[in-house]
Amino acid sequence: MNPRVIIESTERKIAIRITLSGRVQGIGLRPAVARRARELRLAGSICNTTEGIELQIEGPEKVVEEFERDLENYLPDETIIHQKTRETTKNCGSERFDIIEKQTSGPLAARVPADIAVCQDCLAELADPADHRFGYAFLSCTRCGPRYSLLHSMPYERGQTGMSKYDLCSHCQREYDSPVDCRFHAQTIACPQCGPRVWCTSTTGETNDSDTEAIQSAARALQQGAIVGLKGLGGYQLLVDATSEAAVQMLREKKQRLGKPLAVMVTDLIAARKLAMMNDAEAETLASPAAPIVLLQAHENSPIAGNVNPGLNTVGVMLPTTPLHWLLLQQCDFPLVVTSANREGEPLFYQDRSHSEKINTLADCWLEHDRPIERPIDDSVVRWMAGRLVTIRLARGLAPLSLDLEHPQPAIALGGHQKAAVALNNGAQSVLAPHIGDLESLAVCERYEEQLESLQQLYAVSQADYICDEHPDYFTSNRASQPVSRVERVQHHHAHIVAGMLEQGWLDRQVLGVAFDGTGRGDDQTIWGGEFLLSTAAQYTRVGHLKPFLLPGGEAAVREPYRVAVSLMTETLGSEAALNTGIKTELVRPVLQIIKSKRLSPRTSSVGRLFDGVAALVLGVTHSEYEGQAAMLLEASCDLAEAGSYEMPLSQGAPFQLDWRPCIAAILRDRKAGVSTGVMAMRFHRGLARGTARLCRQFMPLSVVLGGGVFQNRCLVELLAEELRQNDQPLGLPGRIPPNDGGLAAGQLAVAIVRSKQKGAAPCV
């Protein structure tokens, strides 16, 4: 008789229960644990719960101790454990180890899994003619596939996703049940016999019957210069040949997106390097499971059409997010523009196309499938700057984002008006939800309400207090003011800074916050946007700002930067100078009249508007087709070899002021002298960075935190980081939480929770 068997049969047996919370669902953790438990011949069970993972294990004491000691060594790489508890339980005499489902209730503490792009192992199967899933557009495994976009509710189980309507065939069931298979307990498992299917509807209404024919039909349409609509992971998309200027222009006209840059999808990193330069970190991000759009430095000889990213030296690149995208790219020998299937200013469309006549006119044919989209979500956008990955748009693959905030009282932060996103605390966890969009239309406001209700259902939030911006006219501010709700209002720029403090884990300290953005309502009822705030997580003092200037026509100046240029020149050198700087006289004279009216020309300290005015002076940009265009063009034109800078001195006082007038005067002199636009653009960026660092130096040794949409500008961020290194001041750079208004709700929620803890009461007053 085997002596080990004798030892095992007589050794004392124990039973323990381990619970894990954090990123533990939707990443293949249960199958990994089950495999290890069975290898050790241990009994028990593992299940998803609203808390995370619950693991019951029993067997010989030494083997159980070995299992527990080595547990984290064989969990998936994507695992993030926020909390682990362990208790001894009664030995139930189980003889096997099972993955089970468990009915649970209460606030959701488990992290909702994000969508994961198709993995390399699945792509290898997809390309293998001998494989059961060769060419199948919906293959996935425990390490990839839809998660958040497919969820009805948590815990993450097949029966609570959009895959619940697909019964497994015998082949898929064997894989699902086999501990040695990569699809062991893969909740999205499917194959051509039992899973979703693809079809293509042409302009004439004809529909292809087979998946392969449908994809080939869509590829032929792209090759002929047509617009193809595709049902993606989180919503419908529009695709065209990215090398065809005519196809891109037709897409822009249909989508009514005249100048805003478009993202490009390519098959792999080799193809991506033909379009843009990238360092190792950017390449790793591009190929990561989140597969975001990565903003990269475009090659001058890039094959993409010039109207994909007009006037810019960057291009947004992404790799295939689903097998369907990959299969379509295999049929095309060119990169594809991939953008959301909606007209500019409308929400992402994700429902059955028969529900909307409007969307049907956007494409020449449609590549459809019958896998439902439960939760719409756009593509994430990221950018590397100053050695750090910065989220520009938090969405597919990155959201919902877990926040390091704990509080027993549920609360919902509603965000701002632009780039709206919600943050919530349900008493068990805090998260920043996916990007929704600008709340400029009724349709987007309705989508905001739908997503808010959906999130409250997912995270089990019934009664909650609201946190919103101080601006009284935002949709979110008005929405918060309901009779049954208590509301806390947080100043716009303070929320930006506290979001950055949360990013750094600095909520327990005082910092100097630098908040540069477009517009935000200030305490003095003027338009802020170039602020230096001495901040804690609960309070702030305005200790500095950009010297205010007039904004002729108010919001009209956002789309017409020449108005800002006229205002800046008038205050620097007088109205006569504004008539002699190259801007058409018929544009200048009305602005000079508007400037005389305080009602029509509010004062602002906005750095975003300063960028607009400088872009008008340096580049001749008179009108912007989208938010931030002038600033983006100015950044793109910078001559990085230029070491000079324009002076922006500090005016002494309380608060300090950063004076832009010498900078404007120098720009006008350089322009008259024929200095290149690239040199002038760089001198402006460097001058702003040096002026900012000079003001920061007044508050050494405090750490500096950056917040606001202006800090999406890589050139400015890296120049400022260099200046602050010379100050020897710690710098909190943007990161996972977007520095723009997409991260505003995270800052609002943090402010409310910290204030609540200080008061020892509920988070709102």
Secondary structure, 3 states (H helix, E strand, C coil): CCHHHHHHHHCCEEEEEEEEEEECCCCCHHHHHHHHHHHCCCEEEEEECCCCEEEEEEEEHHHHHHHHHCHHHHCCCCCEEEEEEEEECCCCCCCCEEECCCCCCCCCCCCCCCCECCCHHHHHHHCCCCCCCCCCCCCCECCEECCHHHECCCCCCHHHEHHHHCCCCHHHHHHHHCCCCCCCCCCCCCCCCCCCCEEEECCCCCECCCHHHHHHHHHHHHHCCCCEEEECCCCEEEEEECCCHHHHHHHHHHHCCCCCCCCEECCCHHHHHCCEECCHHHHHHHCCCCCCEEEEEECCCCCCCHHHCCCCCEEEEECCCCHHHHHHHHHCCCCEEEEECCCCCCCCCCCCHHHCHHHHCCCCEEEEECCCCCCCCCECEEEEECCEEEEEECCECCCCEEECCCCCCCEEECCCCCCECCEEECCCCEEECCCCECCCCHHHHHHHHHHHHHHHHHCCCCCCEEEEECCCCCHHHHHHCCCCCCEEEECHHHHHHHHHHHHHCCCCCCEEEEEEEEEEECCCCCEEEEEEEEECCCCEEEEEEECCEECCCCCHHHHCHHHHHHHHHHHHHCHHHHCCCCCCHHHHHHHHHHCCCCCCCCEECCHHHHHHHHHHHHHCCCCCCCCCHHHHHHHHCCCCCCCCCCCCCEECCCCEEECCHHHHHHHHHHHHCCCCHHHHHHHHHHHHHHHHHHHHHCCCCCCEEEECHHHHCHHHHHHHHHHHHHHCCCEECCCCCCCCHHHHHHHHHHHHHHHHHHHCCCCCC
